[in-house]
């Protein structure tokens, strides 16, 4: 009888120990799974942020087939700033402006070959100075602040736009060099003086 009791107690102890081991394994597996899921989520989040940053850092977008009609009054454009489309009969004089210029006149300048560089009004002063240096002396350069831009700096020629986060971005310099001579416009090297506006300088 005593032997049977001892065996029963031993069996119970073994059962309890096996139960404890099972619980520990389950807890370990669960903890490991949770840790893996957390790591995967963090990696996905980090990669997603990197992709968003890289895609928004700079981008060149083309807009083919834009209308070229002369119209009176304001125009509702699909791009900000506009990259072409219906526009005023008179162009915006090229040069540097310290306040926004009318879209409709600037678009006419784009048609003549202008490269219109716009920047957010809160762009740091040193970056504005750099942009002015980029435009100074460019016969087809047009620089103006533009509220509501999708990026700190947007460079536009007819049908093509570049967005950058900083005025010193080398892609901006390359864009200016590519389009500065006004030859890649619907009316290449057209008139960009004798129109609307009095720039601070050219």
C-alpha positions in Angstrom: 0.0 0.0 0.0 2.8 2.4 1.0 4.6 1.6 -2.2 1.5 2.4 -4.3 1.1 5.7 -2.5 4.8 6.5 -3.1 4.4 5.7 -6.8 1.2 7.8 -7.0 3.0 10.8 -5.4 5.9 10.3 -7.7 3.6 10.2 -10.7 1.9 13.3 -9.6 5.1 15.1 -9.1 6.2 14.1 -12.6 2.9 15.2 -14.0 3.2 18.6 -12.3 6.7 19.0 -13.5 5.8 18.1 -17.1 2.9 20.6 -16.9 5.3 23.3 -15.7 7.7 22.5 -18.6 4.8 22.7 -21.1 3.7 26.1 -19.7 7.3 27.4 -19.9 7.6 26.2 -23.5 4.2 27.8 -24.4 5.3 31.1 -22.7 8.6 31.0 -24.4 7.1 30.3 -27.9 4.5 33.0 -27.4 7.1 35.6 -26.2 9.4 34.7 -29.1 6.5 35.0 -31.6 5.5 38.4 -30.2 9.2 39.6 -30.3 9.4 38.5 -34.0 6.2 40.3 -34.9 7.3 43.5 -33.1 10.7 43.4 -35.0 8.9 42.8 -38.3 6.5 45.7 -37.7 9.4 48.0 -36.8 11.3 47.0 -39.9 8.2 47.6 -42.1 7.6 51.0 -40.5 11.2 52.0 -40.9 11.3 50.9 -44.6 8.0 52.7 -45.2 9.4 55.9 -43.8 12.5 55.6 -45.9 10.5 55.0 -49.1 8.3 58.0 -48.4 11.2 60.2 -47.6 13.1 59.2 -50.7 10.1 59.5 -53.0 9.2 63.0 -51.6 12.8 64.2 -51.4 13.0 65.1 -55.1 11.0 64.1 -58.2 10.8 65.1 -61.8 7.3 64.9 -63.3 6.2 65.5 -66.9 2.9 66.8 -68.1 2.5 66.3 -71.8 -0.2 67.7 -74.1 -0.9 70.9 -72.2 -3.2 73.5 -73.8 -1.7 76.8 -75.0 -4.8 79.0 -75.4 -4.8 82.7 -74.5 -7.6 83.4 -72.0 -8.9 86.3 -69.9 -9.2 86.0 -66.2 -7.9 83.4 -63.7 -7.3 79.8 -64.7 -7.7 76.7 -62.5 -4.6 74.7 -62.9 -4.0 71.1 -62.0 -0.4 71.6 -60.9 0.9 73.7 -58.1 2.5 75.8 -59.5 1.2 75.3 -63.0 3.4 73.7 -65.6 1.6 75.0 -68.6 -1.9 75.3 -70.0 -4.2 78.2 -70.9 -2.6 81.5 -70.0 -2.8 85.3 -70.2 -2.0 87.0 -73.4 0.9 88.9 -71.8 3.9 87.1 -70.2 5.6 87.7 -66.9 9.0 89.5 -67.3 11.8 87.3 -66.2 13.8 88.1 -63.1 13.6 87.9 -59.3 10.4 88.8 -57.5 9.9 89.0 -53.7 6.2 88.4 -53.9 4.0 85.9 -55.8 3.4 86.6 -59.5 0.2 85.7 -61.4 0.0 82.1 -62.6 -1.5 83.1 -65.9 1.4 85.4 -66.8 4.1 83.1 -65.6 2.7 80.2 -67.7 3.0 82.4 -70.8 6.6 82.9 -69.8 7.0 79.1 -69.6 5.7 78.8 -73.1 8.5 81.2 -74.2 11.2 79.1 -72.5 11.3 80.5 -69.0 12.4 78.3 -66.1 10.2 79.3 -63.1 11.6 78.6 -59.7 9.2 78.9 -56.9 9.7 78.5 -53.1 7.7 78.5 -50.0 7.5 81.9 -48.3 9.0 80.5 -45.1 12.1 79.1 -46.9 15.2 80.1 -44.9 16.8 83.4 -46.1 20.1 81.7 -46.9 18.3 79.4 -49.3 16.4 82.2 -50.9 19.8 83.9 -51.4 21.1 80.8 -53.1 18.1 80.6 -55.4 18.6 84.3 -56.4 22.2 83.4 -57.3 20.9 80.6 -59.5 18.6 83.0 -61.4 20.7 86.1 -61.6 21.9 86.6 -65.1 19.7 83.9 -66.6 17.7 85.6 -69.4 14.9 83.0 -69.0 15.1 82.8 -65.2 12.0 83.6 -63.1 12.0 83.4 -59.3 9.1 84.1 -56.9 7.7 82.9 -53.6 4.6 80.7 -53.9 2.3 79.8 -51.0 1.1 76.3 -50.7 3.9 74.5 -52.7 4.1 70.7 -52.4 7.8 71.0 -51.6 10.1 73.8 -50.3 11.4 74.5 -53.8 9.7 73.7 -57.2 11.4 74.3 -60.5 9.1 74.4 -63.6 9.5 74.6 -67.3 6.7 74.0 -69.8 5.4 70.5 -69.1 8.1 69.5 -66.6 8.5 70.1 -62.9 11.2 69.2 -60.3 10.5 69.3 -56.6 13.3 69.4 -54.1 13.7 69.9 -50.3 16.6 72.2 -50.3 17.9 75.0 -52.6 21.4 73.4 -52.7 20.1 70.1 -54.1 22.4 69.2 -57.0 19.4 68.0 -59.0 18.1 71.6 -59.0 21.4 72.9 -60.4 21.3 70.2 -63.1 17.7 71.1 -64.0 18.5 74.7 -64.3 21.5 73.9 -66.5 19.4 71.7 -68.7 16.6 74.2 -69.4 18.2 77.6 -68.8 18.6 78.5 -72.5 14.9 78.4 -73.1 15.2 76.1 -76.2 13.0 73.3 -75.0 9.7 75.2 -74.9 6.7 75.4 -77.3 8.0 78.8 -78.4 11.7 78.4 -77.8 13.7 81.5 -76.7 10.6 83.6 -76.9 10.3 87.1 -75.4 10.5 87.3 -71.6 10.9 91.1 -71.3 8.4 93.9 -72.2 5.6 92.1 -70.5 4.0 92.2 -67.0 5.9 92.8 -63.8 8.8 94.7 -62.4 11.4 92.3 -61.0 13.9 93.3 -58.3 16.7 92.3 -60.6 17.5 90.0 -63.5 
